[in-house]
C-alpha cells in the first residue's frame, strides 16, 4: 500500500484556504491574475486589505501564481 506523497510548498495551504474563505483556490488565482498589482508583496498586501486573507494564505496563493508565470 503506497501513500500519496505529502503536498509541500504553497499548495499545502490550499485545503485550509478553501475551507476558511469558502472559495476554491482556482477563484483566488483568477482574483490575483486580475489584480491591479504585479509585485509579490503588493499582491499579498492587497489580498489582505481588500479580501481579508491572512498573511500566510495570501503569500501562498501569490507565490503559487507567480511561480506558474501567470
MOLINRA-V531467 format. One line per field, one symbol per residue. ss: DSSP state (H for helix, E for strand, - for the rest). psi: psi as a letter, one per 40 degrees, with the letter a starting at -180 (. if undefined). burial: # if it has 9 or more other ideal C-beta (glycine too) atoms within 8 Angstrom, else .. A space follows every 50 residues. Layout:
ss->???
psi->???
burial->???
This chain:
ss->--------HHHHHHHHHHHHH---HHHHHHHHH------HHHHHHHHHHH H---HHHHHHHHHHHHHH--
psi->hhiiihhiaddeedddddddefiidddddddddeieididdddddddddd eeiidddddddddddddef.
burial->.........#####..##..#...#..##.##..#......###.###.. #.#...##########....
